[in-house]
Amino acid sequence: MEPPAPPGKEVRCPRCGTWDTRPSQQRHVLMDMLMTIFQREPRRCRVCGRRFYSCGMPKHANAD
Ligand SMILES: [Zn+2]
């Protein structure tokens, strides 16, 4: 049984699977800019320290 994602922590760590992630500091400026264009947010896991990009597509109703 998967616990529901806590509010504001909808991003899960791809490595250890915890929901306890936070927005990462902007370090790789160019890469982060590029990822922002693709609506991916740099994040870091608080548990294992993994830095990754969320698949942060905007949550709007998409019928197709
Ligand atoms: Zn992790």
N, CA, C, O and the ligand as a Tripos MOL2 file, in Angstrom:
@<TRIPOS>MOLECULE
protein
  257   255    65     0     0
PROTEIN
NO_CHARGES

@<TRIPOS>ATOM
      1 N           0.8570   -1.2000    0.0000 N.3       1 MET1
      2 CA          0.0000    0.0000    0.0000 C.3       1 MET1
      3 C           0.8800    1.2330    0.0000 C.2       1 MET1
      4 O           1.6210    1.4830    0.9510 O.2       1 MET1
      5 N           0.7950    1.9910   -1.0600 N.am      2 GLU2
      6 CA          1.6160    3.1930   -1.1670 C.3       2 GLU2
      7 C           0.9870    4.3300   -0.3730 C.2       2 GLU2
      8 O          -0.2120    4.5830   -0.4950 O.2       2 GLU2
      9 N           1.7740    5.0070    0.4270 N.am      3 PRO3
     10 CA          1.2340    6.1860    1.1090 C.3       3 PRO3
     11 C           0.9810    7.2830    0.0990 C.2       3 PRO3
     12 O           1.7060    7.4040   -0.8890 O.2       3 PRO3
     13 N          -0.0430    8.0840    0.3390 N.am      4 PRO4
     14 CA         -0.3040    9.1890   -0.5840 C.3       4 PRO4
     15 C           0.8020   10.2250   -0.4980 C.2       4 PRO4
     16 O           1.4430   10.3820    0.5400 O.2       4 PRO4
     17 N           1.0140   10.9160   -1.5800 N.am      5 ALA5
     18 CA          2.0430   11.9470   -1.6020 C.3       5 ALA5
     19 C           1.6370   13.0990   -0.6880 C.2       5 ALA5
     20 O           0.5290   13.6240   -0.8060 O.2       5 ALA5
     21 N           2.5160   13.4920    0.2130 N.am      6 PRO6
     22 CA          2.2180   14.6340    1.0620 C.3       6 PRO6
     23 C           2.0470   15.8920    0.2190 C.2       6 PRO6
     24 O           2.6650   16.0150   -0.8380 O.2       6 PRO6
     25 N           1.2300   16.8110    0.6650 N.am      7 PRO7
     26 CA          1.0400   18.0490   -0.0960 C.3       7 PRO7
     27 C           2.3600   18.7700   -0.3030 C.2       7 PRO7
     28 O           3.1410   18.9400    0.6340 O.2       7 PRO7
     29 N           2.5940   19.1800   -1.4990 N.am      8 GLY8
     30 CA          3.8110   19.9100   -1.8050 C.3       8 GLY8
     31 C           5.0220   19.0300   -1.9830 C.2       8 GLY8
     32 O           6.1170   19.5230   -2.2490 O.2       8 GLY8
     33 N           4.8400   17.7340   -1.8390 N.am      9 LYS9
     34 CA          5.9590   16.8070   -2.0160 C.3       9 LYS9
     35 C           5.5710   15.7130   -2.9960 C.2       9 LYS9
     36 O           5.7140   14.5200   -2.7290 O.2       9 LYS9
     37 N           5.0790   16.1620   -4.1310 N.am     10 GLU10
     38 CA          4.5530   15.1780   -5.0760 C.3      10 GLU10
     39 C           5.6540   14.4840   -5.8630 C.2      10 GLU10
     40 O           5.3890   13.6030   -6.6810 O.2      10 GLU10
     41 N           6.8900   14.8920   -5.6060 N.am     11 VAL11
     42 CA          7.9870   14.3430   -6.3940 C.3      11 VAL11
     43 C           8.6940   13.2540   -5.5920 C.2      11 VAL11
     44 O           9.0680   13.4460   -4.4350 O.2      11 VAL11
     45 N           8.8570   12.1490   -6.2180 N.am     12 ARG12
     46 CA          9.4180   10.9990   -5.5490 C.3      12 ARG12
     47 C          10.8470   10.7570   -6.0300 C.2      12 ARG12
     48 O          11.1560   10.9470   -7.2060 O.2      12 ARG12
     49 N          11.6880   10.3500   -5.1340 N.am     13 CYS13
     50 CA         13.0670   10.0560   -5.4870 C.3      13 CYS13
     51 C          13.1210    8.8000   -6.3620 C.2      13 CYS13
     52 O          12.5710    7.7620   -5.9940 O.2      13 CYS13
     53 N          13.7800    8.8940   -7.5130 N.am     14 PRO14
     54 CA         13.8580    7.7210   -8.3940 C.3      14 PRO14
     55 C          14.8060    6.6560   -7.8560 C.2      14 PRO14
     56 O          14.7960    5.5190   -8.3280 O.2      14 PRO14
     57 N          15.6110    7.0130   -6.8870 N.am     15 ARG15
     58 CA         16.6040    6.0720   -6.3870 C.3      15 ARG15
     59 C          16.0850    5.2550   -5.2100 C.2      15 ARG15
     60 O          16.1260    4.0250   -5.2230 O.2      15 ARG15
     61 N          15.5900    5.9700   -4.1800 N.am     16 CYS16
     62 CA         15.1570    5.2480   -2.9850 C.3      16 CYS16
     63 C          13.6430    5.2750   -2.8110 C.2      16 CYS16
     64 O          13.1020    4.5590   -1.9680 O.2      16 CYS16
     65 N          12.9630    6.0890   -3.5960 N.am     17 GLY17
     66 CA         11.5130    6.0330   -3.6160 C.3      17 GLY17
     67 C          10.8180    6.8710   -2.5530 C.2      17 GLY17
     68 O           9.5940    6.8240   -2.4290 O.2      17 GLY17
     69 N          11.5920    7.6410   -1.7810 N.am     18 THR18
     70 CA         10.9470    8.4500   -0.7540 C.3      18 THR18
     71 C          10.2930    9.6790   -1.3720 C.2      18 THR18
     72 O          10.6790   10.1580   -2.4380 O.2      18 THR18
     73 N           9.2910   10.1640   -0.6540 N.am     19 TRP19
     74 CA          8.6570   11.4200   -1.0720 C.3      19 TRP19
     75 C           9.3980   12.6180   -0.4940 C.2      19 TRP19
     76 O           9.0960   13.7640   -0.8260 O.2      19 TRP19
     77 N          10.3510   12.3510    0.3560 N.am     20 ASP20
     78 CA         10.9970   13.4490    1.0770 C.3      20 ASP20
     79 C          12.0760   14.0920    0.2070 C.2      20 ASP20
     80 O          13.2700   13.8870    0.4240 O.2      20 ASP20
     81 N          11.6440   14.8520   -0.7560 N.am     21 THR21
     82 CA         12.5590   15.5680   -1.6400 C.3      21 THR21
     83 C          12.2800   17.0560   -1.5410 C.2      21 THR21
     84 O          11.2050   17.4920   -1.1300 O.2      21 THR21
     85 N          13.2730   17.8030   -1.9270 N.am     22 ARG22
     86 CA         13.1140   19.2560   -1.8760 C.3      22 ARG22
     87 C          13.6670   19.8430   -3.1690 C.2      22 ARG22
     88 O          14.4680   19.2080   -3.8550 O.2      22 ARG22
     89 N          13.2330   21.0620   -3.4970 N.am     23 PRO23
     90 CA         13.8130   21.7250   -4.6630 C.3      23 PRO23
     91 C          15.3100   21.9060   -4.4680 C.2      23 PRO23
     92 O          15.7630   22.3220   -3.4020 O.2      23 PRO23
     93 N          16.0560   21.5950   -5.4890 N.am     24 SER24
     94 CA         17.5030   21.6910   -5.4040 C.3      24 SER24
     95 C          17.9540   23.1150   -5.6820 C.2      24 SER24
     96 O          17.2840   23.8850   -6.3710 O.2      24 SER24
     97 N          19.0990   23.4340   -5.1300 N.am     25 GLN25
     98 CA         19.7050   24.7140   -5.4490 C.3      25 GLN25
     99 C          20.1030   24.7390   -6.9150 C.2      25 GLN25
    100 O          20.4580   23.7200   -7.5070 O.2      25 GLN25
    101 N          20.0340   25.9150   -7.4700 N.am     26 GLN26
    102 CA         20.4010   26.0460   -8.8740 C.3      26 GLN26
    103 C          21.9220   26.0530   -8.9790 C.2      26 GLN26
    104 O          22.5750   27.0580   -8.6970 O.2      26 GLN26
    105 N          22.4560   24.9470   -9.3760 N.am     27 ARG27
    106 CA         23.9070   24.8360   -9.4980 C.3      27 ARG27
    107 C          24.3530   24.7690  -10.9450 C.2      27 ARG27
    108 O          25.2290   25.5090  -11.3930 O.2      27 ARG27
    109 N          23.7230   23.8630  -11.6500 N.am     28 HIS28
    110 CA         24.0650   23.7150  -13.0620 C.3      28 HIS28
    111 C          23.1350   24.6400  -13.8450 C.2      28 HIS28
    112 O          22.0710   24.2430  -14.3190 O.2      28 HIS28
    113 N          23.5780   25.8700  -13.9560 N.am     29 VAL29
    114 CA         22.6760   26.9160  -14.4100 C.3      29 VAL29
    115 C          22.1180   26.6250  -15.7930 C.2      29 VAL29
    116 O          20.9090   26.6950  -16.0140 O.2      29 VAL29
    117 N          22.9940   26.3030  -16.7080 N.am     30 LEU30
    118 CA         22.5330   26.0630  -18.0720 C.3      30 LEU30
    119 C          21.6010   24.8610  -18.1380 C.2      30 LEU30
    120 O          20.5550   24.8950  -18.7850 O.2      30 LEU30
    121 N          22.0060   23.8060  -17.4580 N.am     31 MET31
    122 CA         21.1760   22.6030  -17.4680 C.3      31 MET31
    123 C          19.8240   22.8690  -16.8230 C.2      31 MET31
    124 O          18.7890   22.4140  -17.3100 O.2      31 MET31
    125 N          19.8490   23.6060  -15.7290 N.am     32 ASP32
    126 CA         18.5960   23.8980  -15.0490 C.3      32 ASP32
    127 C          17.6900   24.7820  -15.9070 C.2      32 ASP32
    128 O          16.4710   24.6160  -15.9280 O.2      32 ASP32
    129 N          18.3120   25.7160  -16.6060 N.am     33 MET33
    130 CA         17.5060   26.5510  -17.5060 C.3      33 MET33
    131 C          16.8590   25.6960  -18.5830 C.2      33 MET33
    132 O          15.6840   25.8530  -18.9160 O.2      33 MET33
    133 N          17.6610   24.7930  -19.1110 N.am     34 LEU34
    134 CA         17.1490   23.9130  -20.1570 C.3      34 LEU34
    135 C          16.0000   23.0570  -19.6340 C.2      34 LEU34
    136 O          14.9680   22.9010  -20.2870 O.2      34 LEU34
    137 N          16.2060   22.5090  -18.4450 N.am     35 MET35
    138 CA         15.1820   21.6610  -17.8540 C.3      35 MET35
    139 C          13.9330   22.4600  -17.4980 C.2      35 MET35
    140 O          12.8160   21.9450  -17.5600 O.2      35 MET35
    141 N          14.1320   23.7150  -17.1260 N.am     36 THR36
    142 CA         12.9840   24.5600  -16.8250 C.3      36 THR36
    143 C          12.1280   24.7580  -18.0650 C.2      36 THR36
    144 O          10.9000   24.8050  -18.0000 O.2      36 THR36
    145 N          12.8080   24.8710  -19.1880 N.am     37 ILE37
    146 CA         12.0680   25.0050  -20.4420 C.3      37 ILE37
    147 C          11.1860   23.7870  -20.6570 C.2      37 ILE37
    148 O          10.0510   23.8910  -21.1230 O.2      37 ILE37
    149 N          11.7250   22.6480  -20.3110 N.am     38 PHE38
    150 CA         10.9520   21.4180  -20.4420 C.3      38 PHE38
    151 C          10.1330   21.1300  -19.1880 C.2      38 PHE38
    152 O           9.6160   20.0270  -19.0100 O.2      38 PHE38
    153 N          10.0230   22.1340  -18.3270 N.am     39 GLN39
    154 CA          9.1810   22.0630  -17.1290 C.3      39 GLN39
    155 C           9.6080   20.9300  -16.2110 C.2      39 GLN39
    156 O           8.7870   20.2010  -15.6550 O.2      39 GLN39
    157 N          10.9150   20.8090  -16.0730 N.am     40 ARG40
    158 CA         11.4390   19.8630  -15.1000 C.3      40 ARG40
    159 C          12.1750   20.6570  -14.0300 C.2      40 ARG40
    160 O          12.9680   21.5540  -14.3140 O.2      40 ARG40
    161 N          11.8810   20.2940  -12.8070 N.am     41 GLU41
    162 CA         12.4410   21.0370  -11.6940 C.3      41 GLU41
    163 C          13.5930   20.2500  -11.0680 C.2      41 GLU41
    164 O          13.4440   19.0680  -10.7610 O.2      41 GLU41
    165 N          14.7400   20.9070  -10.8790 N.am     42 PRO42
    166 CA         15.8220   20.2120  -10.1810 C.3      42 PRO42
    167 C          15.4570   19.9780   -8.7320 C.2      42 PRO42
    168 O          15.0270   20.8990   -8.0390 O.2      42 PRO42
    169 N          15.6260   18.7580   -8.2730 N.am     43 ARG43
    170 CA         15.2760   18.4090   -6.9030 C.3      43 ARG43
    171 C          16.3600   17.5500   -6.2950 C.2      43 ARG43
    172 O          17.1700   16.9390   -6.9920 O.2      43 ARG43
    173 N          16.3510   17.5220   -4.9810 N.am     44 ARG44
    174 CA         17.2970   16.6560   -4.2960 C.3      44 ARG44
    175 C          16.5740   15.8510   -3.2380 C.2      44 ARG44
    176 O          15.6900   16.3480   -2.5400 O.2      44 ARG44
    177 N          16.9730   14.6000   -3.1380 N.am     45 CYS45
    178 CA         16.3840   13.7160   -2.1460 C.3      45 CYS45
    179 C          17.0170   13.9930   -0.7840 C.2      45 CYS45
    180 O          18.2370   14.1160   -0.6680 O.2      45 CYS45
    181 N          16.1900   14.0870    0.2230 N.am     46 ARG46
    182 CA         16.6970   14.3260    1.5800 C.3      46 ARG46
    183 C          17.2140   13.0530    2.2220 C.2      46 ARG46
    184 O          17.9370   13.1080    3.2170 O.2      46 ARG46
    185 N          16.8610   11.9360    1.6780 N.am     47 VAL47
    186 CA         17.2360   10.6630    2.2960 C.3      47 VAL47
    187 C          18.5600   10.1610    1.7420 C.2      47 VAL47
    188 O          19.4890    9.8870    2.5020 O.2      47 VAL47
    189 N          18.6520   10.0390    0.4250 N.am     48 CYS48
    190 CA         19.8620    9.4820   -0.1700 C.3      48 CYS48
    191 C          20.7110   10.5420   -0.8520 C.2      48 CYS48
    192 O          21.8360   10.2600   -1.2640 O.2      48 CYS48
    193 N          20.1910   11.7530   -0.9770 N.am     49 GLY49
    194 CA         20.9890   12.8390   -1.5320 C.3      49 GLY49
    195 C          21.0540   12.8730   -3.0440 C.2      49 GLY49
    196 O          21.8210   13.6420   -3.6230 O.2      49 GLY49
    197 N          20.2690   12.0600   -3.6700 N.am     50 ARG50
    198 CA         20.2530   12.0030   -5.1180 C.3      50 ARG50
    199 C          19.6880   13.2920   -5.7050 C.2      50 ARG50
    200 O          18.6450   13.7820   -5.2710 O.2      50 ARG50
    201 N          20.3920   13.8360   -6.7000 N.am     51 ARG51
    202 CA         19.8740   15.0040   -7.3990 C.3      51 ARG51
    203 C          19.2530   14.5290   -8.7040 C.2      51 ARG51
    204 O          19.8460   13.7420   -9.4420 O.2      51 ARG51
    205 N          18.0580   15.0190   -8.9730 N.am     52 PHE52
    206 CA         17.3650   14.5570  -10.1690 C.3      52 PHE52
    207 C          16.4080   15.6400  -10.6250 C.2      52 PHE52
    208 O          16.2320   16.6620   -9.9620 O.2      52 PHE52
    209 N          15.8070   15.3970  -11.7510 N.am     53 TYR53
    210 CA         14.8300   16.3370  -12.2800 C.3      53 TYR53
    211 C          13.4560   15.7070  -12.2210 C.2      53 TYR53
    212 O          13.2330   14.5850  -12.6750 O.2      53 TYR53
    213 N          12.5420   16.4730  -11.6440 N.am     54 SER54
    214 CA         11.1860   15.9690  -11.5750 C.3      54 SER54
    215 C          10.5520   16.0190  -12.9530 C.2      54 SER54
    216 O          10.9500   16.8070  -13.8110 O.2      54 SER54
    217 N           9.5810   15.1810  -13.1440 N.am     55 CYS55
    218 CA          8.7610   15.2560  -14.3490 C.3      55 CYS55
    219 C           7.6030   16.1830  -14.0460 C.2      55 CYS55
    220 O           6.4420   15.7730  -14.0340 O.2      55 CYS55
    221 N           7.9330   17.4230  -13.8030 N.am     56 GLY56
    222 CA          6.9540   18.3550  -13.2780 C.3      56 GLY56
    223 C           6.0690   18.9720  -14.3310 C.2      56 GLY56
    224 O           6.0330   20.1930  -14.4880 O.2      56 GLY56
    225 N           5.3710   18.1480  -15.0370 N.am     57 MET57
    226 CA          4.4400   18.6980  -16.0080 C.3      57 MET57
    227 C           3.2820   19.3280  -15.2540 C.2      57 MET57
    228 O           2.8280   18.7980  -14.2390 O.2      57 MET57
    229 N           2.8060   20.4640  -15.7560 N.am     58 PRO58
    230 CA          1.6880   21.1210  -15.0830 C.3      58 PRO58
    231 C           0.4560   20.2400  -15.0750 C.2      58 PRO58
    232 O           0.1120   19.5920  -16.0630 O.2      58 PRO58
    233 N          -0.1920   20.2400  -13.9280 N.am     59 LYS59
    234 CA         -1.3400   19.3640  -13.7630 C.3      59 LYS59
    235 C          -2.6060   20.0560  -14.2140 C.2      59 LYS59
    236 O          -3.3610   20.5880  -13.4000 O.2      59 LYS59
    237 N          -2.8270   20.0470  -15.4730 N.am     60 HIS60
    238 CA         -4.1010   20.5460  -15.9790 C.3      60 HIS60
    239 C          -4.8110   19.4150  -16.6990 C.2      60 HIS60
    240 O          -4.2130   18.4320  -17.1340 O.2      60 HIS60
    241 N          -6.0750   19.6010  -16.7970 N.am     61 ALA61
    242 CA         -6.8770   18.5550  -17.4380 C.3      61 ALA61
    243 C          -6.4480   18.3990  -18.8780 C.2      61 ALA61
    244 O          -6.4670   19.3500  -19.6610 O.2      61 ALA61
    245 N          -6.0680   17.2030  -19.2070 N.am     62 ASN62
    246 CA         -5.6000   16.9430  -20.5580 C.3      62 ASN62
    247 C          -6.3990   15.7600  -21.0920 C.2      62 ASN62
    248 O          -6.1180   14.6010  -20.7870 O.2      62 ASN62
    249 N          -7.3780   16.0810  -21.8790 N.am     63 ALA63
    250 CA         -8.3110   15.0550  -22.3250 C.3      63 ALA63
    251 C          -7.6390   14.0310  -23.2220 C.2      63 ALA63
    252 O          -8.0010   12.8540  -23.2280 O.2      63 ALA63
    253 N          -6.6800   14.4860  -23.9610 N.am     64 ASP64
    254 CA         -6.0410   13.5710  -24.9080 C.3      64 ASP64
    255 C          -4.9270   12.8060  -24.2420 C.2      64 ASP64
    256 O          -4.2720   11.9850  -24.8850 O.2      64 ASP64
    257 ZN         16.4630    9.1190   -2.4280 Zn       65 ZN65
@<TRIPOS>BOND
     1     1     2 1
     2     2     3 1
     3     3     4 2
     4     3     5 am
     5     5     6 1
     6     6     7 1
     7     7     8 2
     8     7     9 am
     9     9    10 1
    10    10    11 1
    11    11    12 2
    12    11    13 am
    13    13    14 1
    14    14    15 1
    15    15    16 2
    16    15    17 am
    17    17    18 1
    18    18    19 1
    19    19    20 2
    20    19    21 am
    21    21    22 1
    22    22    23 1
    23    23    24 2
    24    23    25 am
    25    25    26 1
    26    26    27 1
    27    27    28 2
    28    27    29 am
    29    29    30 1
    30    30    31 1
    31    31    32 2
    32    31    33 am
    33    33    34 1
    34    34    35 1
    35    35    36 2
    36    35    37 am
    37    37    38 1
    38    38    39 1
    39    39    40 2
    40    39    41 am
    41    41    42 1
    42    42    43 1
    43    43    44 2
    44    43    45 am
    45    45    46 1
    46    46    47 1
    47    47    48 2
    48    47    49 am
    49    49    50 1
    50    50    51 1
    51    51    52 2
    52    51    53 am
    53    53    54 1
    54    54    55 1
    55    55    56 2
    56    55    57 am
    57    57    58 1
    58    58    59 1
    59    59    60 2
    60    59    61 am
    61    61    62 1
    62    62    63 1
    63    63    64 2
    64    63    65 am
    65    65    66 1
    66    66    67 1
    67    67    68 2
    68    67    69 am
    69    69    70 1
    70    70    71 1
    71    71    72 2
    72    71    73 am
    73    73    74 1
    74    74    75 1
    75    75    76 2
    76    75    77 am
    77    77    78 1
    78    78    79 1
    79    79    80 2
    80    79    81 am
    81    81    82 1
    82    82    83 1
    83    83    84 2
    84    83    85 am
    85    85    86 1
    86    86    87 1
    87    87    88 2
    88    87    89 am
    89    89    90 1
    90    90    91 1
    91    91    92 2
    92    91    93 am
    93    93    94 1
    94    94    95 1
    95    95    96 2
    96    95    97 am
    97    97    98 1
    98    98    99 1
    99    99   100 2
   100    99   101 am
   101   101   102 1
   102   102   103 1
   103   103   104 2
   104   103   105 am
   105   105   106 1
   106   106   107 1
   107   107   108 2
   108   107   109 am
   109   109   110 1
   110   110   111 1
   111   111   112 2
   112   111   113 am
   113   113   114 1
   114   114   115 1
   115   115   116 2
   116   115   117 am
   117   117   118 1
   118   118   119 1
   119   119   120 2
   120   119   121 am
   121   121   122 1
   122   122   123 1
   123   123   124 2
   124   123   125 am
   125   125   126 1
   126   126   127 1
   127   127   128 2
   128   127   129 am
   129   129   130 1
   130   130   131 1
   131   131   132 2
   132   131   133 am
   133   133   134 1
   134   134   135 1
   135   135   136 2
   136   135   137 am
   137   137   138 1
   138   138   139 1
   139   139   140 2
   140   139   141 am
   141   141   142 1
   142   142   143 1
   143   143   144 2
   144   143   145 am
   145   145   146 1
   146   146   147 1
   147   147   148 2
   148   147   149 am
   149   149   150 1
   150   150   151 1
   151   151   152 2
   152   151   153 am
   153   153   154 1
   154   154   155 1
   155   155   156 2
   156   155   157 am
   157   157   158 1
   158   158   159 1
   159   159   160 2
   160   159   161 am
   161   161   162 1
   162   162   163 1
   163   163   164 2
   164   163   165 am
   165   165   166 1
   166   166   167 1
   167   167   168 2
   168   167   169 am
   169   169   170 1
   170   170   171 1
   171   171   172 2
   172   171   173 am
   173   173   174 1
   174   174   175 1
   175   175   176 2
   176   175   177 am
   177   177   178 1
   178   178   179 1
   179   179   180 2
   180   179   181 am
   181   181   182 1
   182   182   183 1
   183   183   184 2
   184   183   185 am
   185   185   186 1
   186   186   187 1
   187   187   188 2
   188   187   189 am
   189   189   190 1
   190   190   191 1
   191   191   192 2
   192   191   193 am
   193   193   194 1
   194   194   195 1
   195   195   196 2
   196   195   197 am
   197   197   198 1
   198   198   199 1
   199   199   200 2
   200   199   201 am
   201   201   202 1
   202   202   203 1
   203   203   204 2
   204   203   205 am
   205   205   206 1
   206   206   207 1
   207   207   208 2
   208   207   209 am
   209   209   210 1
   210   210   211 1
   211   211   212 2
   212   211   213 am
   213   213   214 1
   214   214   215 1
   215   215   216 2
   216   215   217 am
   217   217   218 1
   218   218   219 1
   219   219   220 2
   220   219   221 am
   221   221   222 1
   222   222   223 1
   223   223   224 2
   224   223   225 am
   225   225   226 1
   226   226   227 1
   227   227   228 2
   228   227   229 am
   229   229   230 1
   230   230   231 1
   231   231   232 2
   232   231   233 am
   233   233   234 1
   234   234   235 1
   235   235   236 2
   236   235   237 am
   237   237   238 1
   238   238   239 1
   239   239   240 2
   240   239   241 am
   241   241   242 1
   242   242   243 1
   243   243   244 2
   244   243   245 am
   245   245   246 1
   246   246   247 1
   247   247   248 2
   248   247   249 am
   249   249   250 1
   250   250   251 1
   251   251   252 2
   252   251   253 am
   253   253   254 1
   254   254   255 1
   255   255   256 2
@<TRIPOS>SUBSTRUCTURE
     1 MET1         2 RESIDUE 1 A MET
     2 GLU2         6 RESIDUE 1 A GLU
     3 PRO3        10 RESIDUE 1 A PRO
     4 PRO4        14 RESIDUE 1 A PRO
     5 ALA5        18 RESIDUE 1 A ALA
     6 PRO6        22 RESIDUE 1 A PRO
     7 PRO7        26 RESIDUE 1 A PRO
     8 GLY8        30 RESIDUE 1 A GLY
     9 LYS9        34 RESIDUE 1 A LYS
    10 GLU10       38 RESIDUE 1 A GLU
    11 VAL11       42 RESIDUE 1 A VAL
    12 ARG12       46 RESIDUE 1 A ARG
    13 CYS13       50 RESIDUE 1 A CYS
    14 PRO14       54 RESIDUE 1 A PRO
    15 ARG15       58 RESIDUE 1 A ARG
    16 CYS16       62 RESIDUE 1 A CYS
    17 GLY17       66 RESIDUE 1 A GLY
    18 THR18       70 RESIDUE 1 A THR
    19 TRP19       74 RESIDUE 1 A TRP
    20 ASP20       78 RESIDUE 1 A ASP
    21 THR21       82 RESIDUE 1 A THR
    22 ARG22       86 RESIDUE 1 A ARG
    23 PRO23       90 RESIDUE 1 A PRO
    24 SER24       94 RESIDUE 1 A SER
    25 GLN25       98 RESIDUE 1 A GLN
    26 GLN26      102 RESIDUE 1 A GLN
    27 ARG27      106 RESIDUE 1 A ARG
    28 HIS28      110 RESIDUE 1 A HIS
    29 VAL29      114 RESIDUE 1 A VAL
    30 LEU30      118 RESIDUE 1 A LEU
    31 MET31      122 RESIDUE 1 A MET
    32 ASP32      126 RESIDUE 1 A ASP
    33 MET33      130 RESIDUE 1 A MET
    34 LEU34      134 RESIDUE 1 A LEU
    35 MET35      138 RESIDUE 1 A MET
    36 THR36      142 RESIDUE 1 A THR
    37 ILE37      146 RESIDUE 1 A ILE
    38 PHE38      150 RESIDUE 1 A PHE
    39 GLN39      154 RESIDUE 1 A GLN
    40 ARG40      158 RESIDUE 1 A ARG
    41 GLU41      162 RESIDUE 1 A GLU
    42 PRO42      166 RESIDUE 1 A PRO
    43 ARG43      170 RESIDUE 1 A ARG
    44 ARG44      174 RESIDUE 1 A ARG
    45 CYS45      178 RESIDUE 1 A CYS
    46 ARG46      182 RESIDUE 1 A ARG
    47 VAL47      186 RESIDUE 1 A VAL
    48 CYS48      190 RESIDUE 1 A CYS
    49 GLY49      194 RESIDUE 1 A GLY
    50 ARG50      198 RESIDUE 1 A ARG
    51 ARG51      202 RESIDUE 1 A ARG
    52 PHE52      206 RESIDUE 1 A PHE
    53 TYR53      210 RESIDUE 1 A TYR
    54 SER54      214 RESIDUE 1 A SER
    55 CYS55      218 RESIDUE 1 A CYS
    56 GLY56      222 RESIDUE 1 A GLY
    57 MET57      226 RESIDUE 1 A MET
    58 PRO58      230 RESIDUE 1 A PRO
    59 LYS59      234 RESIDUE 1 A LYS
    60 HIS60      238 RESIDUE 1 A HIS
    61 ALA61      242 RESIDUE 1 A ALA
    62 ASN62      246 RESIDUE 1 A ASN
    63 ALA63      250 RESIDUE 1 A ALA
    64 ASP64      254 RESIDUE 1 A ASP
    65 ZN65       257 GROUP 0 **** ****
